[in-house]
């Protein structure tokens, strides 16, 4: 293995590392944008009215 191949390998490894960091940064930004959009959608949902009968919503039918 000569010196030129080692230098080439080092520079290609450095560029892959930089590319991975940029890709990860873009992914994080995209996830932040999606989270903000989801939060905005959740906040636009109307509040549920209180049940008219107090016993409603107190148990779950697990046999259905």
CHARMM internal coordinates of N, CA and C (Angstrom, degrees):
IC EDIT
DIST 1 N 1 CA 1.4497
DIST 1 CA 1 C 1.5278
ANGL 1 N 1 CA 1 C 107.05
DIST 1 C 2 N 1.3150
ANGL 1 CA 1 C 2 N 116.82
DIHE 1 N 1 CA 1 C 2 N 124.36
DIST 2 N 2 CA 1.4605
ANGL 1 C 2 N 2 CA 119.12
DIHE 1 CA 1 C 2 N 2 CA -179.38
DIST 2 CA 2 C 1.5287
ANGL 2 N 2 CA 2 C 111.27
DIHE 1 C 2 N 2 CA 2 C -94.85
DIST 2 C 3 N 1.3055
ANGL 2 CA 2 C 3 N 115.03
DIHE 2 N 2 CA 2 C 3 N 173.33
DIST 3 N 3 CA 1.4611
ANGL 2 C 3 N 3 CA 122.24
DIHE 2 CA 2 C 3 N 3 CA -174.69
DIST 3 CA 3 C 1.5307
ANGL 3 N 3 CA 3 C 111.55
DIHE 2 C 3 N 3 CA 3 C -64.73
DIST 3 C 4 N 1.3162
ANGL 3 CA 3 C 4 N 118.92
DIHE 3 N 3 CA 3 C 4 N -36.82
DIST 4 N 4 CA 1.4626
ANGL 3 C 4 N 4 CA 121.13
DIHE 3 CA 3 C 4 N 4 CA -176.96
DIST 4 CA 4 C 1.5320
ANGL 4 N 4 CA 4 C 111.67
DIHE 3 C 4 N 4 CA 4 C -65.93
DIST 4 C 5 N 1.3184
ANGL 4 CA 4 C 5 N 117.06
DIHE 4 N 4 CA 4 C 5 N -35.68
DIST 5 N 5 CA 1.4652
ANGL 4 C 5 N 5 CA 118.73
DIHE 4 CA 4 C 5 N 5 CA 178.74
DIST 5 CA 5 C 1.5206
ANGL 5 N 5 CA 5 C 111.51
DIHE 4 C 5 N 5 CA 5 C -71.06
DIST 5 C 6 N 1.3261
ANGL 5 CA 5 C 6 N 117.06
DIHE 5 N 5 CA 5 C 6 N -33.19
DIST 6 N 6 CA 1.4679
ANGL 5 C 6 N 6 CA 120.47
DIHE 5 CA 5 C 6 N 6 CA 177.32
DIST 6 CA 6 C 1.5232
ANGL 6 N 6 CA 6 C 109.92
DIHE 5 C 6 N 6 CA 6 C -66.83
DIST 6 C 7 N 1.3225
ANGL 6 CA 6 C 7 N 117.10
DIHE 6 N 6 CA 6 C 7 N -43.08
DIST 7 N 7 CA 1.4617
ANGL 6 C 7 N 7 CA 120.96
DIHE 6 CA 6 C 7 N 7 CA 179.31
DIST 7 CA 7 C 1.5239
ANGL 7 N 7 CA 7 C 110.31
DIHE 6 C 7 N 7 CA 7 C -65.18
DIST 7 C 8 N 1.3179
ANGL 7 CA 7 C 8 N 116.97
DIHE 7 N 7 CA 7 C 8 N -39.76
DIST 8 N 8 CA 1.4573
ANGL 7 C 8 N 8 CA 120.98
DIHE 7 CA 7 C 8 N 8 CA 178.50
DIST 8 CA 8 C 1.5201
ANGL 8 N 8 CA 8 C 110.77
DIHE 7 C 8 N 8 CA 8 C -64.20
DIST 8 C 9 N 1.3106
ANGL 8 CA 8 C 9 N 116.75
DIHE 8 N 8 CA 8 C 9 N -42.58
DIST 9 N 9 CA 1.4632
ANGL 8 C 9 N 9 CA 121.18
DIHE 8 CA 8 C 9 N 9 CA 178.59
DIST 9 CA 9 C 1.5246
ANGL 9 N 9 CA 9 C 111.09
DIHE 8 C 9 N 9 CA 9 C -63.87
DIST 9 C 10 N 1.3293
ANGL 9 CA 9 C 10 N 116.98
DIHE 9 N 9 CA 9 C 10 N -41.44
DIST 10 N 10 CA 1.4641
ANGL 9 C 10 N 10 CA 120.85
DIHE 9 CA 9 C 10 N 10 CA 179.80
DIST 10 CA 10 C 1.5227
ANGL 10 N 10 CA 10 C 110.86
DIHE 9 C 10 N 10 CA 10 C -64.43
DIST 10 C 11 N 1.3225
ANGL 10 CA 10 C 11 N 117.36
DIHE 10 N 10 CA 10 C 11 N -42.55
DIST 11 N 11 CA 1.4621
ANGL 10 C 11 N 11 CA 119.03
DIHE 10 CA 10 C 11 N 11 CA -178.80
DIST 11 CA 11 C 1.5280
ANGL 11 N 11 CA 11 C 111.40
DIHE 10 C 11 N 11 CA 11 C -70.58
DIST 11 C 12 N 1.3190
ANGL 11 CA 11 C 12 N 118.12
DIHE 11 N 11 CA 11 C 12 N -35.67
DIST 12 N 12 CA 1.4608
ANGL 11 C 12 N 12 CA 119.71
DIHE 11 CA 11 C 12 N 12 CA 178.25
DIST 12 CA 12 C 1.5250
ANGL 12 N 12 CA 12 C 110.78
DIHE 11 C 12 N 12 CA 12 C -69.37
DIST 12 C 13 N 1.3314
ANGL 12 CA 12 C 13 N 117.02
DIHE 12 N 12 CA 12 C 13 N -36.33
DIST 13 N 13 CA 1.4617
ANGL 12 C 13 N 13 CA 120.86
DIHE 12 CA 12 C 13 N 13 CA 176.76
DIST 13 CA 13 C 1.5246
ANGL 13 N 13 CA 13 C 110.53
DIHE 12 C 13 N 13 CA 13 C -65.74
DIST 13 C 14 N 1.3169
ANGL 13 CA 13 C 14 N 117.23
DIHE 13 N 13 CA 13 C 14 N -40.57
DIST 14 N 14 CA 1.4595
ANGL 13 C 14 N 14 CA 120.84
DIHE 13 CA 13 C 14 N 14 CA 179.04
DIST 14 CA 14 C 1.5214
ANGL 14 N 14 CA 14 C 110.61
DIHE 13 C 14 N 14 CA 14 C -65.29
DIST 14 C 15 N 1.3308
ANGL 14 CA 14 C 15 N 117.49
DIHE 14 N 14 CA 14 C 15 N -40.20
DIST 15 N 15 CA 1.4603
ANGL 14 C 15 N 15 CA 119.33
DIHE 14 CA 14 C 15 N 15 CA 179.80
DIST 15 CA 15 C 1.5255
ANGL 15 N 15 CA 15 C 111.26
DIHE 14 C 15 N 15 CA 15 C -69.81
DIST 15 C 16 N 1.3342
ANGL 15 CA 15 C 16 N 118.17
DIHE 15 N 15 CA 15 C 16 N -33.76
DIST 16 N 16 CA 1.4707
ANGL 15 C 16 N 16 CA 120.39
DIHE 15 CA 15 C 16 N 16 CA 176.18
DIST 16 CA 16 C 1.5243
ANGL 16 N 16 CA 16 C 109.94
DIHE 15 C 16 N 16 CA 16 C -66.11
DIST 16 C 17 N 1.3219
ANGL 16 CA 16 C 17 N 117.09
DIHE 16 N 16 CA 16 C 17 N -40.24
DIST 17 N 17 CA 1.4573
ANGL 16 C 17 N 17 CA 120.98
DIHE 16 CA 16 C 17 N 17 CA 179.51
DIST 17 CA 17 C 1.5242
ANGL 17 N 17 CA 17 C 110.40
DIHE 16 C 17 N 17 CA 17 C -63.65
DIST 17 C 18 N 1.3330
ANGL 17 CA 17 C 18 N 116.59
DIHE 17 N 17 CA 17 C 18 N -42.25
DIST 18 N 18 CA 1.4626
ANGL 17 C 18 N 18 CA 120.74
DIHE 17 CA 17 C 18 N 18 CA 178.09
DIST 18 CA 18 C 1.5203
ANGL 18 N 18 CA 18 C 110.41
DIHE 17 C 18 N 18 CA 18 C -64.73
DIST 18 C 19 N 1.3259
ANGL 18 CA 18 C 19 N 116.81
DIHE 18 N 18 CA 18 C 19 N -42.56
DIST 19 N 19 CA 1.4594
ANGL 18 C 19 N 19 CA 120.85
DIHE 18 CA 18 C 19 N 19 CA 178.48
DIST 19 CA 19 C 1.5098
ANGL 19 N 19 CA 19 C 112.19
DIHE 18 C 19 N 19 CA 19 C -63.15
DIST 19 C 20 N 1.3312
ANGL 19 CA 19 C 20 N 116.45
DIHE 19 N 19 CA 19 C 20 N -39.25
DIST 20 N 20 CA 1.4630
ANGL 19 C 20 N 20 CA 120.22
DIHE 19 CA 19 C 20 N 20 CA 177.39
DIST 20 CA 20 C 1.5269
ANGL 20 N 20 CA 20 C 110.91
DIHE 19 C 20 N 20 CA 20 C -64.87
DIST 20 C 21 N 1.3200
ANGL 20 CA 20 C 21 N 116.93
DIHE 20 N 20 CA 20 C 21 N -40.25
DIST 21 N 21 CA 1.4634
ANGL 20 C 21 N 21 CA 120.62
DIHE 20 CA 20 C 21 N 21 CA -179.92
DIST 21 CA 21 C 1.5253
ANGL 21 N 21 CA 21 C 110.36
DIHE 20 C 21 N 21 CA 21 C -65.54
DIST 21 C 22 N 1.3098
ANGL 21 CA 21 C 22 N 116.77
DIHE 21 N 21 CA 21 C 22 N -40.95
DIST 22 N 22 CA 1.4684
ANGL 21 C 22 N 22 CA 120.09
DIHE 21 CA 21 C 22 N 22 CA 178.40
DIST 22 CA 22 C 1.5264
ANGL 22 N 22 CA 22 C 110.01
DIHE 21 C 22 N 22 CA 22 C -65.48
DIST 22 C 23 N 1.3203
ANGL 22 CA 22 C 23 N 117.13
DIHE 22 N 22 CA 22 C 23 N -43.70
DIST 23 N 23 CA 1.4629
ANGL 22 C 23 N 23 CA 120.71
DIHE 22 CA 22 C 23 N 23 CA 178.56
DIST 23 CA 23 C 1.5140
ANGL 23 N 23 CA 23 C 112.00
DIHE 22 C 23 N 23 CA 23 C -61.28
DIST 23 C 24 N 1.3166
ANGL 23 CA 23 C 24 N 116.34
DIHE 23 N 23 CA 23 C 24 N -40.92
DIST 24 N 24 CA 1.4636
ANGL 23 C 24 N 24 CA 120.46
DIHE 23 CA 23 C 24 N 24 CA 179.04
DIST 24 CA 24 C 1.5269
ANGL 24 N 24 CA 24 C 110.76
DIHE 23 C 24 N 24 CA 24 C -66.61
DIST 24 C 25 N 1.3163
ANGL 24 CA 24 C 25 N 116.72
DIHE 24 N 24 CA 24 C 25 N -39.21
DIST 25 N 25 CA 1.4552
ANGL 24 C 25 N 25 CA 120.66
DIHE 24 CA 24 C 25 N 25 CA 178.17
DIST 25 CA 25 C 1.5292
ANGL 25 N 25 CA 25 C 111.15
DIHE 24 C 25 N 25 CA 25 C -63.64
DIST 25 C 26 N 1.3161
ANGL 25 CA 25 C 26 N 116.84
DIHE 25 N 25 CA 25 C 26 N -42.16
DIST 26 N 26 CA 1.4668
ANGL 25 C 26 N 26 CA 120.90
DIHE 25 CA 25 C 26 N 26 CA 178.14
DIST 26 CA 26 C 1.5252
ANGL 26 N 26 CA 26 C 110.47
DIHE 25 C 26 N 26 CA 26 C -64.71
DIST 26 C 27 N 1.3226
ANGL 26 CA 26 C 27 N 116.52
DIHE 26 N 26 CA 26 C 27 N -40.97
DIST 27 N 27 CA 1.4648
ANGL 26 C 27 N 27 CA 120.56
DIHE 26 CA 26 C 27 N 27 CA 178.43
DIST 27 CA 27 C 1.5191
ANGL 27 N 27 CA 27 C 111.31
DIHE 26 C 27 N 27 CA 27 C -61.87
DIST 27 C 28 N 1.3336
ANGL 27 CA 27 C 28 N 117.12
DIHE 27 N 27 CA 27 C 28 N -44.74
DIST 28 N 28 CA 1.4667
ANGL 27 C 28 N 28 CA 120.23
DIHE 27 CA 27 C 28 N 28 CA 179.21
DIST 28 CA 28 C 1.5265
ANGL 28 N 28 CA 28 C 111.20
DIHE 27 C 28 N 28 CA 28 C -62.35
DIST 28 C 29 N 1.3284
ANGL 28 CA 28 C 29 N 116.71
DIHE 28 N 28 CA 28 C 29 N -41.72
DIST 29 N 29 CA 1.4619
ANGL 28 C 29 N 29 CA 120.49
DIHE 28 CA 28 C 29 N 29 CA 179.09
DIST 29 CA 29 C 1.5265
ANGL 29 N 29 CA 29 C 110.64
DIHE 28 C 29 N 29 CA 29 C -63.30
DIST 29 C 30 N 1.3353
ANGL 29 CA 29 C 30 N 116.94
DIHE 29 N 29 CA 29 C 30 N -42.22
DIST 30 N 30 CA 1.4636
ANGL 29 C 30 N 30 CA 120.72
DIHE 29 CA 29 C 30 N 30 CA 178.65
DIST 30 CA 30 C 1.5281
ANGL 30 N 30 CA 30 C 111.03
DIHE 29 C 30 N 30 CA 30 C -63.53
DIST 30 C 31 N 1.3241
ANGL 30 CA 30 C 31 N 117.07
DIHE 30 N 30 CA 30 C 31 N -39.66
DIST 31 N 31 CA 1.4592
ANGL 30 C 31 N 31 CA 120.15
DIHE 30 CA 30 C 31 N 31 CA 178.71
DIST 31 CA 31 C 1.5299
ANGL 31 N 31 CA 31 C 111.20
DIHE 30 C 31 N 31 CA 31 C -67.46
DIST 31 C 32 N 1.3305
ANGL 31 CA 31 C 32 N 117.11
DIHE 31 N 31 CA 31 C 32 N -37.19
DIST 32 N 32 CA 1.4693
ANGL 31 C 32 N 32 CA 120.28
DIHE 31 CA 31 C 32 N 32 CA 176.61
DIST 32 CA 32 C 1.5264
ANGL 32 N 32 CA 32 C 110.84
DIHE 31 C 32 N 32 CA 32 C -63.83
DIST 32 C 33 N 1.3265
ANGL 32 CA 32 C 33 N 116.87
DIHE 32 N 32 CA 32 C 33 N -41.13
DIST 33 N 33 CA 1.4694
ANGL 32 C 33 N 33 CA 120.65
DIHE 32 CA 32 C 33 N 33 CA 179.06
DIST 33 CA 33 C 1.5228
ANGL 33 N 33 CA 33 C 110.35
DIHE 32 C 33 N 33 CA 33 C -65.17
DIST 33 C 34 N 1.3377
ANGL 33 CA 33 C 34 N 117.26
DIHE 33 N 33 CA 33 C 34 N -41.96
DIST 34 N 34 CA 1.4607
ANGL 33 C 34 N 34 CA 120.62
DIHE 33 CA 33 C 34 N 34 CA 178.59
DIST 34 CA 34 C 1.5232
ANGL 34 N 34 CA 34 C 111.02
DIHE 33 C 34 N 34 CA 34 C -65.02
DIST 34 C 35 N 1.3192
ANGL 34 CA 34 C 35 N 117.13
DIHE 34 N 34 CA 34 C 35 N -39.68
DIST 35 N 35 CA 1.4690
ANGL 34 C 35 N 35 CA 120.27
DIHE 34 CA 34 C 35 N 35 CA 178.92
DIST 35 CA 35 C 1.5211
ANGL 35 N 35 CA 35 C 110.81
DIHE 34 C 35 N 35 CA 35 C -64.45
DIST 35 C 36 N 1.3212
ANGL 35 CA 35 C 36 N 116.48
DIHE 35 N 35 CA 35 C 36 N -40.65
DIST 36 N 36 CA 1.4671
ANGL 35 C 36 N 36 CA 119.71
DIHE 35 CA 35 C 36 N 36 CA 178.86
DIST 36 CA 36 C 1.5250
ANGL 36 N 36 CA 36 C 110.47
DIHE 35 C 36 N 36 CA 36 C -65.46
DIST 36 C 37 N 1.3282
ANGL 36 CA 36 C 37 N 117.27
DIHE 36 N 36 CA 36 C 37 N -39.72
DIST 37 N 37 CA 1.4609
ANGL 36 C 37 N 37 CA 120.43
DIHE 36 CA 36 C 37 N 37 CA 177.93
DIST 37 CA 37 C 1.5174
ANGL 37 N 37 CA 37 C 112.16
DIHE 36 C 37 N 37 CA 37 C -65.91
DIST 37 C 38 N 1.3280
ANGL 37 CA 37 C 38 N 116.66
DIHE 37 N 37 CA 37 C 38 N -41.26
DIST 38 N 38 CA 1.4625
ANGL 37 C 38 N 38 CA 120.19
DIHE 37 CA 37 C 38 N 38 CA 178.40
DIST 38 CA 38 C 1.5211
ANGL 38 N 38 CA 38 C 111.15
DIHE 37 C 38 N 38 CA 38 C -65.17
DIST 38 C 39 N 1.3272
ANGL 38 CA 38 C 39 N 116.62
DIHE 38 N 38 CA 38 C 39 N -40.04
DIST 39 N 39 CA 1.4604
ANGL 38 C 39 N 39 CA 120.08
DIHE 38 CA 38 C 39 N 39 CA 178.29
DIST 39 CA 39 C 1.5205
ANGL 39 N 39 CA 39 C 111.20
DIHE 38 C 39 N 39 CA 39 C -64.32
DIST 39 C 40 N 1.3270
ANGL 39 CA 39 C 40 N 116.43
DIHE 39 N 39 CA 39 C 40 N -39.55
DIST 40 N 40 CA 1.4648
ANGL 39 C 40 N 40 CA 119.91
DIHE 39 CA 39 C 40 N 40 CA 178.08
DIST 40 CA 40 C 1.5328
ANGL 40 N 40 CA 40 C 110.77
DIHE 39 C 40 N 40 CA 40 C -64.10
DIST 40 C 41 N 1.3282
ANGL 40 CA 40 C 41 N 116.94
DIHE 40 N 40 CA 40 C 41 N -39.42
DIST 41 N 41 CA 1.4709
ANGL 40 C 41 N 41 CA 119.81
DIHE 40 CA 40 C 41 N 41 CA 177.81
DIST 41 CA 41 C 1.5247
ANGL 41 N 41 CA 41 C 111.69
DIHE 40 C 41 N 41 CA 41 C -66.66
DIST 41 C 42 N 1.3133
ANGL 41 CA 41 C 42 N 116.86
DIHE 41 N 41 CA 41 C 42 N -40.84
DIST 42 N 42 CA 1.4689
ANGL 41 C 42 N 42 CA 120.41
DIHE 41 CA 41 C 42 N 42 CA 179.78
DIST 42 CA 42 C 1.5267
ANGL 42 N 42 CA 42 C 110.47
DIHE 41 C 42 N 42 CA 42 C -64.75
DIST 42 C 43 N 1.3283
ANGL 42 CA 42 C 43 N 116.12
DIHE 42 N 42 CA 42 C 43 N -38.55
DIST 43 N 43 CA 1.4598
ANGL 42 C 43 N 43 CA 119.32
DIHE 42 CA 42 C 43 N 43 CA -178.74
DIST 43 CA 43 C 1.5264
ANGL 43 N 43 CA 43 C 112.31
DIHE 42 C 43 N 43 CA 43 C -70.26
DIST 43 C 44 N 1.3333
ANGL 43 CA 43 C 44 N 118.34
DIHE 43 N 43 CA 43 C 44 N -19.81
DIST 44 N 44 CA 1.4573
ANGL 43 C 44 N 44 CA 120.20
DIHE 43 CA 43 C 44 N 44 CA 179.20
DIST 44 CA 44 C 1.5213
ANGL 44 N 44 CA 44 C 112.50
DIHE 43 C 44 N 44 CA 44 C -84.07
DIST 44 C 45 N 1.3263
ANGL 44 CA 44 C 45 N 118.29
DIHE 44 N 44 CA 44 C 45 N -9.79
DIST 45 N 45 CA 1.4590
ANGL 44 C 45 N 45 CA 120.55
DIHE 44 CA 44 C 45 N 45 CA 178.55
DIST 45 CA 45 C 1.5241
ANGL 45 N 45 CA 45 C 109.90
DIHE 44 C 45 N 45 CA 45 C -67.69
DIST 45 C 46 N 1.3272
ANGL 45 CA 45 C 46 N 116.17
DIHE 45 N 45 CA 45 C 46 N 137.92
DIST 46 N 46 CA 1.4695
ANGL 45 C 46 N 46 CA 117.82
DIHE 45 CA 45 C 46 N 46 CA 178.16
DIST 46 CA 46 C 1.5285
ANGL 46 N 46 CA 46 C 110.72
DIHE 45 C 46 N 46 CA 46 C -72.46
DIST 46 C 47 N 1.3084
ANGL 46 CA 46 C 47 N 115.65
DIHE 46 N 46 CA 46 C 47 N 152.76
DIST 47 N 47 CA 1.4615
ANGL 46 C 47 N 47 CA 120.44
DIHE 46 CA 46 C 47 N 47 CA 177.41
DIST 47 CA 47 C 1.5210
ANGL 47 N 47 CA 47 C 109.30
DIHE 46 C 47 N 47 CA 47 C -69.64
DIST 47 C 48 N 1.3123
ANGL 47 CA 47 C 48 N 115.92
DIHE 47 N 47 CA 47 C 48 N 142.88
DIST 48 N 48 CA 1.4601
ANGL 47 C 48 N 48 CA 120.25
DIHE 47 CA 47 C 48 N 48 CA 178.81
DIST 48 CA 48 C 1.5312
ANGL 48 N 48 CA 48 C 109.72
DIHE 47 C 48 N 48 CA 48 C -75.82
DIST 48 C 49 N 1.3149
ANGL 48 CA 48 C 49 N 116.49
DIHE 48 N 48 CA 48 C 49 N 138.58
DIST 49 N 49 CA 1.4699
ANGL 48 C 49 N 49 CA 118.15
DIHE 48 CA 48 C 49 N 49 CA 177.56
DIST 49 CA 49 C 1.5245
ANGL 49 N 49 CA 49 C 110.33
DIHE 48 C 49 N 49 CA 49 C -71.06
DIST 49 C 50 N 1.2958
ANGL 49 CA 49 C 50 N 116.03
DIHE 49 N 49 CA 49 C 50 N 152.75
DIST 50 N 50 CA 1.4590
ANGL 49 C 50 N 50 CA 121.11
DIHE 49 CA 49 C 50 N 50 CA 177.28
DIST 50 CA 50 C 1.5247
ANGL 50 N 50 CA 50 C 108.90
DIHE 49 C 50 N 50 CA 50 C -67.71
DIST 50 C 51 N 1.3198
ANGL 50 CA 50 C 51 N 117.47
DIHE 50 N 50 CA 50 C 51 N 142.87
DIST 51 N 51 CA 1.4713
ANGL 50 C 51 N 51 CA 118.77
DIHE 50 CA 50 C 51 N 51 CA 179.48
DIST 51 CA 51 C 1.5249
ANGL 51 N 51 CA 51 C 110.96
DIHE 50 C 51 N 51 CA 51 C -63.82
DIST 51 C 52 N 1.3379
ANGL 51 CA 51 C 52 N 114.53
DIHE 51 N 51 CA 51 C 52 N 144.19
DIST 52 N 52 CA 1.4635
ANGL 51 C 52 N 52 CA 118.58
DIHE 51 CA 51 C 52 N 52 CA -178.66
DIST 52 CA 52 C 1.5309
ANGL 52 N 52 CA 52 C 111.37
DIHE 51 C 52 N 52 CA 52 C -73.60
DIST 52 C 53 N 1.3131
ANGL 52 CA 52 C 53 N 117.10
DIHE 52 N 52 CA 52 C 53 N -25.66
DIST 53 N 53 CA 1.4632
ANGL 52 C 53 N 53 CA 121.09
DIHE 52 CA 52 C 53 N 53 CA 177.03
DIST 53 CA 53 C 1.5253
ANGL 53 N 53 CA 53 C 108.73
DIHE 52 C 53 N 53 CA 53 C -111.77
DIST 53 C 54 N 1.3158
ANGL 53 CA 53 C 54 N 118.72
DIHE 53 N 53 CA 53 C 54 N 129.04
DIST 54 N 54 CA 1.4688
ANGL 53 C 54 N 54 CA 121.05
DIHE 53 CA 53 C 54 N 54 CA -173.00
DIST 54 CA 54 C 1.5284
ANGL 54 N 54 CA 54 C 114.45
DIHE 53 C 54 N 54 CA 54 C -65.58
DIST 54 C 55 N 1.3366
ANGL 54 CA 54 C 55 N 117.78
DIHE 54 N 54 CA 54 C 55 N -20.96
DIST 55 N 55 CA 1.4606
ANGL 54 C 55 N 55 CA 118.76
DIHE 54 CA 54 C 55 N 55 CA -177.55
DIST 55 CA 55 C 1.5294
ANGL 55 N 55 CA 55 C 112.38
DIHE 54 C 55 N 55 CA 55 C -84.72
DIST 55 C 56 N 1.3236
ANGL 55 CA 55 C 56 N 118.49
DIHE 55 N 55 CA 55 C 56 N -9.56
DIST 56 N 56 CA 1.4570
ANGL 55 C 56 N 56 CA 120.74
DIHE 55 CA 55 C 56 N 56 CA -179.58
DIST 56 CA 56 C 1.5265
ANGL 56 N 56 CA 56 C 110.34
DIHE 55 C 56 N 56 CA 56 C -72.73
DIST 56 C 57 N 1.3337
ANGL 56 CA 56 C 57 N 115.44
DIHE 56 N 56 CA 56 C 57 N 139.17
DIST 57 N 57 CA 1.4475
ANGL 56 C 57 N 57 CA 120.90
DIHE 56 CA 56 C 57 N 57 CA 177.13
DIST 57 CA 57 C 1.5126
ANGL 57 N 57 CA 57 C 114.98
DIHE 56 C 57 N 57 CA 57 C 79.85
DIST 57 C 58 N 1.3281
ANGL 57 CA 57 C 58 N 117.74
DIHE 57 N 57 CA 57 C 58 N 13.47
DIST 58 N 58 CA 1.4616
ANGL 57 C 58 N 58 CA 120.54
DIHE 57 CA 57 C 58 N 58 CA -177.92
DIST 58 CA 58 C 1.5198
ANGL 58 N 58 CA 58 C 112.63
DIHE 57 C 58 N 58 CA 58 C -98.68
DIST 58 C 59 N 1.3404
ANGL 58 CA 58 C 59 N 118.46
DIHE 58 N 58 CA 58 C 59 N -10.96
DIST 59 N 59 CA 1.4557
ANGL 58 C 59 N 59 CA 119.95
DIHE 58 CA 58 C 59 N 59 CA -179.14
DIST 59 CA 59 C 1.5283
ANGL 59 N 59 CA 59 C 109.14
DIHE 58 C 59 N 59 CA 59 C -140.08
DIST 59 C 60 N 1.3295
ANGL 59 CA 59 C 60 N 114.56
DIHE 59 N 59 CA 59 C 60 N 159.60
DIST 60 N 60 CA 1.4687
ANGL 59 C 60 N 60 CA 121.60
DIHE 59 CA 59 C 60 N 60 CA 179.94
DIST 60 CA 60 C 1.5207
ANGL 60 N 60 CA 60 C 108.04
DIHE 59 C 60 N 60 CA 60 C -120.52
DIST 60 C 61 N 1.3421
ANGL 60 CA 60 C 61 N 116.62
DIHE 60 N 60 CA 60 C 61 N 128.96
DIST 61 N 61 CA 1.4508
ANGL 60 C 61 N 61 CA 121.65
DIHE 60 CA 60 C 61 N 61 CA 177.98
DIST 61 CA 61 C 1.5239
ANGL 61 N 61 CA 61 C 107.88
DIHE 60 C 61 N 61 CA 61 C -82.20
DIST 61 C 62 N 1.3264
ANGL 61 CA 61 C 62 N 116.81
DIHE 61 N 61 CA 61 C 62 N 107.16
DIST 62 N 62 CA 1.4550
ANGL 61 C 62 N 62 CA 120.56
DIHE 61 CA 61 C 62 N 62 CA -177.25
DIST 62 CA 62 C 1.5305
ANGL 62 N 62 CA 62 C 112.46
DIHE 61 C 62 N 62 CA 62 C -92.27
DIST 62 C 63 N 1.3215
ANGL 62 CA 62 C 63 N 118.56
DIHE 62 N 62 CA 62 C 63 N -2.73
DIST 63 N 63 CA 1.4588
ANGL 62 C 63 N 63 CA 120.35
DIHE 62 CA 62 C 63 N 63 CA -178.74
DIST 63 CA 63 C 1.5293
ANGL 63 N 63 CA 63 C 112.42
DIHE 62 C 63 N 63 CA 63 C -96.62
DIST 63 C 64 N 1.2836
ANGL 63 CA 63 C 64 N 117.82
DIHE 63 N 63 CA 63 C 64 N -6.69
DIST 64 N 64 CA 1.4560
ANGL 63 C 64 N 64 CA 121.11
DIHE 63 CA 63 C 64 N 64 CA -178.23
DIST 64 CA 64 C 1.5143
ANGL 64 N 64 CA 64 C 110.70
DIHE 63 C 64 N 64 CA 64 C -73.93
END
COOR INIT
IC SEED 1 N 1 CA 1 C
IC BUILD
